[in-house]
Amino acid sequence: MTKPDRIAAGTAVILYFVAAAYLLPGSEYLHSLGGGALMFAAIILTSVFLKRGWLPGFSVLAVGFISFAVLVMPTLPAMGGRVSEAIPIGFIGVQAAILLWAVLQWPYTLRPRSHVSLVPALEYGLSIAAGLSLIATLPILLILLSSAPSPKTILLVYPAYFVGFLAAAIVYWSLQRFTHLAVGRYLIGVLAGTCVYGAIAPVVFLFRNKPIEFPLALMIAAICGGFVGPAVALDSPDRGNIVIAEDSGPVWGAKRGVLFGVTFAVVLGVPMLIRGPAIYGGTTFLKIISVATTFGLVGGLCVGALRSFTTQYWSAVIVGSLGGVFAVAAVLTIAFGVDGSTILYSLVGGVLIGARVGSMVWRKGRPESPA
């Protein structure tokens, strides 16, 4: 563990505890301080039993969502939270948890890469934006033919992709000297993710025929970037001592899709059992588990059936995007129901997350080049 990473992780954890102790009333101490201590201790203990260098993107996402459930979800008004300051402090705790996990698991055998000039970085950003634009074309055509309030505004997703990924490329070019550090990759992920989601957020307001609320758009972009960005930037190709099955097919996908659905339903169901169904607007646990497992099953079947075609990079990205759309759609359908906005968020968020997951899985399964 390098000194910059150790200082960064320690500072983030201390900042969370200090903010919670000084800015929150005593009634929040058990949840904020106790929950934070429990979360950080669990991360440290888990890291002890895993081989250093095993840092797949999904593990970063898992740490983010679990810490969100522990530190943020109970502070939301819908969950009975009454102290508004506890929400942003909880998000600080989530980011501290992600950074702590990254620092403990980061493969410190890495060295700084050769410097990439600005033009190649921008070209790479343009290529990603172009690829995602092609992937999103069919869903966008379906929205144009729908009865959404302002369907033509969905076309702004195209320039938003290019603006966002060009800005992300500039972020990487500016901070690339720190890519051998966990905190360096973390910062690149958060800032680049915020750029991408920040470019897309205004499109959502326009699509819903609402004036753009830039503070809210920035907050949404920072939250999404803080969750997704580090998972993308920190992904390590070393599987460590974890054995991953190489079988494929619809059954393979169905099993994992149902597992996703059940896990997500349980995460939402525990608060419901504690506070009652009113916290989700009267949504029953049967509806939550039905929607989550149905989307997970269908998405898993599709991904499993197409997995044998993922030997090529772009085919893996397309299959990953398909799975991402189903996963995000499950989350948003449970939270907000089905409408035009849900479809848009599912398409944009699912393509962005799924495409990256597909590319990471492809790189892990790629055979080593001959010496």
VEXVEX-321580 format. One line per 2 residues: number of its first residue (from 1); their letters; for each residue x, y, z of C-alpha. Coordinates in pm, 1 decimal, decimal comma. Layout:
N
NUM	A	X/Y/Z  ...
end
This chain:
371
1	MT	0,0/0,0/0,0  148,8/332,6/-104,7
3	KP	152,4/635,8/118,6  -77,6/850,2/-104,5
5	DR	-340,6/574,6/-109,6  -313,8/516,5/264,1
7	IA	-351,3/888,5/335,7  -645,5/924,7/94,8
9	AG	-840,9/631,5/238,1  -769,4/732,8/597,0
11	TA	-870,6/1091,9/529,7  -1199,1/984,6/366,9
13	VI	-1293,4/761,9/659,9  -1198,4/1025,2/919,0
15	LY	-1387,7/1293,2/725,7  -1702,1/1082,8/738,9
17	FV	-1682,2/1021,9/1114,5  -1597,8/1386,2/1190,9
19	AA	-1884,5/1514,3/975,0  -2128,3/1269,1/1133,2
21	AY	-2014,8/1351,7/1487,7  -2021,6/1730,8/1449,0
23	LL	-2308,5/1789,2/1207,2  -2565,0/1529,2/1311,5
25	PG	-2774,2/1519,2/1629,8  -2718,9/1249,2/1888,1
27	SE	-3024,4/1057,8/1768,0  -2836,9/976,9/1445,2
29	YL	-2517,8/852,7/1610,1  -2618,7/487,4/1634,7
31	HS	-2694,7/469,6/1265,1  -2425,1/699,6/1125,6
33	LG	-2130,4/621,0/1354,3  -2227,9/263,2/1434,8
35	GG	-2323,3/184,0/1076,0  -2004,7/343,0/946,9
37	AL	-1786,2/148,2/1190,5  -1964,8/-173,8/1093,5
39	MF	-1927,6/-104,4/720,0  -1559,3/-11,8/731,1
41	AA	-1477,2/-305,7/960,5  -1657,2/-546,1/724,6
43	II	-1455,2/-412,3/430,5  -1126,4/-458,4/617,2
45	LT	-1215,5/-812,0/730,4  -1331,0/-911,9/381,6
47	SV	-1007,6/-782,9/234,1  -806,7/-993,9/477,3
49	FL	-954,3/-1313,8/330,0  -912,3/-1215,3/-35,5
51	KR	-598,9/-1206,9/-244,5  -469,0/-855,3/-310,1
53	GW	-514,2/-756,8/-671,3  -863,1/-908,2/-701,3
55	LP	-1061,6/-593,0/-771,1  -1324,8/-657,8/-1039,9
57	GF	-1562,2/-375,5/-1119,7  -1862,8/-558,3/-981,0
59	SV	-1697,6/-577,9/-637,7  -1666,4/-197,9/-633,8
61	LA	-2033,3/-167,3/-732,8  -2128,0/-416,4/-460,8
63	VG	-1942,5/-219,5/-193,0  -2110,3/98,8/-315,6
65	FI	-2463,2/-41,6/-308,1  -2422,4/-220,8/25,0
67	SF	-2279,1/89,8/190,8  -2563,8/291,4/35,8
69	AV	-2814,9/52,0/193,7  -2643,2/84,6/531,4
71	LV	-2545,7/453,7/542,3  -2787,1/638,0/312,0
73	MP	-3111,3/445,9/269,8  -3223,5/480,4/636,0
75	TL	-3172,6/859,7/613,9  -3409,9/910,4/320,0
77	PA	-3746,9/1070,2/402,6  -3930,8/774,2/247,8
79	MG	-3752,3/549,7/498,0  -3845,5/764,5/793,5
81	GR	-3534,7/983,0/800,0  -3588,8/1327,8/954,2
83	VS	-3240,2/1482,8/937,2  -3166,4/1612,6/588,0
85	EA	-2795,6/1664,4/663,0  -2759,4/1289,3/715,2
87	IP	-2815,6/1219,5/344,2  -2504,8/1395,1/200,5
89	IG	-2297,1/1273,1/495,5  -2411,7/920,4/414,0
91	FI	-2292,5/965,8/55,6  -1953,3/1073,0/190,2
93	GV	-1948,1/745,5/380,5  -2031,6/552,6/62,1
95	QA	-1739,3/710,0/-122,3  -1509,3/645,5/174,8
97	AI	-1613,2/279,9/171,0  -1543,2/247,4/-203,0
99	LL	-1203,6/412,7/-168,5  -1110,8/199,6/134,1
101	WA	-1199,1/-119,2/-54,2  -999,8/-3,9/-356,6
103	VL	-691,2/81,3/-152,4  -697,5/-252,3/32,3
105	QW	-741,3/-458,7/-284,5  -544,5/-256,7/-539,5
107	PY	-262,0/-453,1/-714,7  41,6/-246,9/-617,1
109	TL	261,9/-422,2/-871,0  128,5/-177,1/-1129,7
111	RP	354,6/99,5/-1254,0  268,5/425,5/-1428,4
113	RS	178,5/370,1/-1792,1  346,1/548,4/-2078,2
115	HV	206,6/896,3/-2128,7  -87,3/926,3/-2369,7
117	SL	-112,1/1255,7/-2554,0  -436,6/1449,0/-2570,6
119	VP	-528,8/1367,3/-2932,1  -528,0/984,3/-2889,8
121	AL	-723,4/1022,6/-2565,2  -987,4/1231,6/-2743,5
123	EY	-998,9/983,2/-3031,2  -1062,2/702,5/-2783,8
125	GL	-1343,8/904,1/-2622,4  -1496,2/966,4/-2965,1
127	SI	-1480,3/596,3/-3052,0  -1660,8/498,6/-2730,9
129	AA	-1927,1/763,7/-2788,5  -1975,0/648,9/-3148,4
131	GL	-2003,8/285,7/-3043,9  -2259,0/357,8/-2771,5
133	SL	-2454,5/579,4/-3012,5  -2482,7/288,3/-3255,6
135	IA	-2592,8/54,3/-2977,4  -2858,1/301,7/-2858,3
137	TL	-3000,5/371,8/-3205,3  -3266,4/98,7/-3207,1
139	PI	-3411,7/188,0/-2862,9  -3405,9/555,9/-2960,5
141	LL	-3604,2/478,7/-3275,4  -3863,0/300,0/-3061,8
143	IL	-3893,5/604,9/-2836,1  -3935,9/833,6/-3137,9
145	LS	-4237,0/624,3/-3240,2  -4383,8/627,5/-2888,0
147	SA	-4631,9/865,6/-2729,3  -4375,1/1028,7/-2499,1
149	PS	-4425,8/1404,9/-2424,3  -4124,6/1519,6/-2631,0
151	PK	-3989,4/1214,9/-2812,7  -3761,7/1412,1/-3047,1
153	TI	-3554,8/1539,8/-2755,6  -3419,5/1186,0/-2718,0
155	LL	-3199,2/1263,7/-3018,4  -2997,3/1491,8/-2791,0
157	VY	-2856,2/1174,6/-2635,0  -2620,3/1152,1/-2933,7
159	PA	-2439,0/1484,6/-2880,4  -2456,2/1425,0/-2503,8
161	YF	-2260,3/1100,8/-2544,8  -1987,8/1280,1/-2740,7
163	VG	-1967,1/1577,1/-2502,6  -1956,6/1350,9/-2198,6
165	FL	-1693,3/1111,4/-2326,3  -1474,2/1387,7/-2467,0
167	AA	-1478,8/1549,8/-2123,2  -1401,3/1210,2/-1965,3
169	AI	-1106,6/1170,2/-2204,4  -969,8/1507,9/-2094,6
171	VY	-1003,7/1399,2/-1730,2  -804,6/1083,4/-1800,5
173	WS	-538,3/1272,6/-1996,1  -500,1/1521,4/-1708,9
175	LQ	-469,8/1259,7/-1432,4  -305,2/967,9/-1614,6
177	RF	21,4/1007,4/-1423,0  -165,0/876,5/-1115,9
179	TH	-319,8/566,2/-1276,4  -84,1/334,9/-1083,6
181	LA	-248,7/449,1/-758,5  -589,3/339,6/-632,3
183	VG	-680,4/697,1/-540,5  -573,5/812,8/-886,1
185	RY	-799,7/562,5/-1059,5  -1077,8/646,5/-814,6
187	LI	-1059,1/1019,2/-893,4  -1052,3/951,8/-1266,4
189	GV	-1357,8/732,1/-1233,9  -1559,1/977,7/-1025,4
191	LA	-1475,2/1283,0/-1237,2  -1512,3/1107,0/-1571,9
193	GT	-1837,7/943,0/-1464,8  -1972,9/1277,2/-1348,2
195	CV	-1884,0/1427,1/-1687,1  -2067,6/1155,0/-1878,3
197	YG	-2379,6/1158,9/-1662,8  -2367,4/1537,9/-1638,4
199	AI	-2387,9/1562,7/-2016,3  -2685,1/1326,2/-2030,7
201	AP	-2882,1/1461,6/-1730,5  -3017,6/1774,5/-1909,2
203	VV	-3161,5/1549,8/-2181,9  -3378,0/1381,4/-1919,1
205	FL	-3531,6/1713,5/-1812,7  -3600,5/1812,0/-2173,2
207	FR	-3745,5/1469,8/-2249,1  -3993,8/1517,8/-1963,2
209	NK	-4087,6/1871,3/-2078,4  -3941,3/2026,9/-1763,6
211	PI	-3697,2/2317,0/-1723,9  -3340,5/2209,2/-1660,9
213	EF	-3253,6/2228,5/-1291,3  -2877,0/2244,6/-1311,6
215	PL	-2806,5/2194,1/-936,5  -3025,8/1882,7/-937,8
217	AL	-2870,1/1762,6/-1264,1  -2520,9/1806,9/-1117,6
219	MI	-2618,8/1622,7/-800,8  -2761,6/1331,2/-999,9
221	AA	-2451,0/1323,3/-1219,3  -2221,3/1321,4/-914,9
223	IC	-2417,0/1040,7/-747,2  -2423,3/823,8/-1060,8
225	GG	-2061,5/906,8/-1139,9  -1960,2/824,2/-784,7
227	FV	-2120,1/480,3/-810,0  -2036,1/374,4/-1165,0
229	GP	-1714,7/565,2/-1239,9  -1489,6/402,3/-978,0
231	AV	-1614,3/55,1/-1075,3  -1505,8/117,8/-1433,3
233	AL	-1174,6/286,3/-1353,4  -1062,7/52,0/-1075,4
235	DS	-1144,9/-277,2/-1246,0  -841,0/-506,1/-1216,0
237	PD	-796,3/-795,9/-1459,2  -640,8/-1023,7/-1196,2
239	RG	-894,0/-1277,5/-1068,0  -672,0/-1374,0/-776,5
241	NI	-773,7/-1705,8/-626,7  -1136,3/-1677,6/-736,6
243	VI	-1248,9/-1946,9/-981,5  -1513,7/-1837,6/-1232,2
245	AE	-1705,5/-2100,9/-1428,7  -1669,4/-2078,8/-1804,3
247	DS	-1999,3/-2249,7/-1896,3  -2254,3/-2053,0/-2093,5
249	GP	-2604,2/-2078,3/-2236,1  -2957,4/-1968,6/-2140,6
251	VW	-2956,4/-2174,3/-1819,8  -2627,7/-2013,2/-1712,9
253	GA	-2778,1/-1669,0/-1771,1  -3114,0/-1753,2/-1613,0
255	KR	-2950,0/-1867,4/-1289,3  -2750,5/-1545,8/-1257,3
257	GV	-3043,0/-1328,1/-1359,7  -3271,4/-1480,1/-1097,8
259	LF	-2992,8/-1448,2/-839,4  -2966,3/-1077,3/-921,8
261	GV	-3341,3/-1035,8/-887,1  -3366,4/-1218,3/-556,2
263	TF	-3067,1/-1032,2/-411,5  -3206,7/-695,0/-513,4
265	AV	-3551,1/-783,9/-376,4  -3401,2/-884,5/-42,3
267	VL	-3207,5/-555,6/-19,9  -3532,5/-362,3/-68,1
269	GV	-3741,1/-605,6/133,0  -3552,2/-578,2/462,1
271	PM	-3639,1/-205,9/510,6  -3998,3/-287,4/409,0
273	LI	-4023,2/-555,0/676,3  -3896,1/-305,5/933,2
275	RG	-4104,1/1,4/839,5  -4388,1/-140,8/631,0
277	PA	-4479,7/-112,0/260,0  -4558,1/261,1/288,8
279	IY	-4189,1/344,4/242,4  -4219,3/247,2/-125,2
281	GG	-4554,4/409,9/-188,1  -4750,8/98,7/-93,4
283	TT	-4557,4/-135,7/-320,3  -4580,1/-491,0/-188,7
285	FL	-4287,4/-723,7/-142,9  -4454,9/-967,1/-386,0
287	KI	-4442,3/-700,3/-657,6  -4078,1/-620,6/-582,6
289	IS	-3961,7/-980,8/-602,8  -4183,3/-1050,3/-906,5
291	VA	-4050,8/-753,5/-1106,6  -3688,5/-807,5/-1003,0
293	TT	-3682,4/-1179,8/-1078,3  -3877,4/-1140,6/-1404,8
295	FG	-3640,7/-877,6/-1542,3  -3344,2/-1074,9/-1410,6
297	LV	-3469,7/-1397,9/-1567,0  -3542,4/-1246,6/-1909,2
299	GG	-3220,4/-1047,9/-1914,6  -3019,8/-1347,7/-1799,5
301	LC	-3174,3/-1569,6/-2066,4  -3085,2/-1316,6/-2337,0
303	VG	-2728,4/-1268,7/-2215,4  -2675,5/-1642,2/-2163,8
305	AL	-2806,4/-1725,4/-2509,3  -2572,8/-1470,2/-2669,9
307	RS	-2268,6/-1531,5/-2450,4  -2103,8/-1763,7/-2701,9
309	FT	-2082,4/-1469,6/-2944,7  -1882,1/-1250,6/-2706,8
311	TQ	-1539,8/-1356,8/-2832,6  -1516,8/-1024,3/-3019,5
313	YW	-1492,3/-695,9/-2833,6  -1794,3/-515,4/-2979,0
315	SA	-2018,3/-820,3/-2959,1  -1932,2/-844,8/-2588,0
317	VI	-2014,5/-475,5/-2546,4  -2351,6/-519,1/-2718,3
319	VG	-2444,6/-822,4/-2508,4  -2336,0/-637,6/-2193,6
321	SL	-2551,6/-340,4/-2292,1  -2851,8/-568,6/-2333,2
323	GG	-2804,7/-713,1/-1987,6  -2748,9/-367,4/-1840,2
325	VF	-3078,4/-239,5/-1981,3  -3272,5/-522,0/-1812,5
327	AV	-3092,1/-470,4/-1481,4  -3149,6/-94,3/-1470,7
329	AA	-3508,4/-139,1/-1591,3  -3578,4/-370,7/-1297,1
331	VL	-3451,0/-113,7/-1048,1  -3637,3/180,6/-1201,6
333	TI	-3964,1/-8,0/-1258,2  -3980,3/-99,9/-891,0
335	AF	-3897,4/254,2/-783,9  -4102,5/461,0/-1029,5
337	GV	-4326,9/232,1/-1235,0  -4328,6/221,2/-1613,4
339	DG	-4337,0/544,7/-1816,0  -4133,1/724,6/-2078,8
341	ST	-3878,7/848,1/-1828,0  -3822,7/498,3/-1692,7
343	IL	-3756,9/372,5/-2044,4  -3511,6/655,3/-2113,6
345	YS	-3320,6/608,6/-1789,5  -3309,4/232,3/-1843,9
347	LV	-3172,3/270,9/-2195,4  -2913,1/534,9/-2115,4
349	GG	-2802,5/392,5/-1781,9  -2821,0/31,8/-1895,1
351	VL	-2617,5/90,2/-2210,7  -2348,3/284,1/-2025,1
353	IG	-2311,4/37,0/-1738,8  -2369,3/-280,2/-1939,4
355	AR	-2132,1/-182,7/-2219,2  -1849,0/-132,0/-1973,8
357	VG	-1926,0/-455,9/-1789,6  -1927,1/-638,6/-2123,1
359	SM	-1589,0/-494,5/-2217,0  -1441,7/-588,7/-1878,0
361	VW	-1570,0/-946,1/-1903,8  -1429,0/-972,8/-2256,0
363	RK	-1084,5/-862,7/-2139,1  -1090,9/-1114,7/-1853,0
365	GR	-1178,3/-1398,9/-2086,6  -930,1/-1301,5/-2360,3
367	PE	-645,1/-1552,4/-2400,5  -295,4/-1440,0/-2321,0
369	SP	-86,9/-1320,8/-2612,9  200,1/-1556,2/-2702,6
371	A	539,9/-1445,2/-2580,1
end
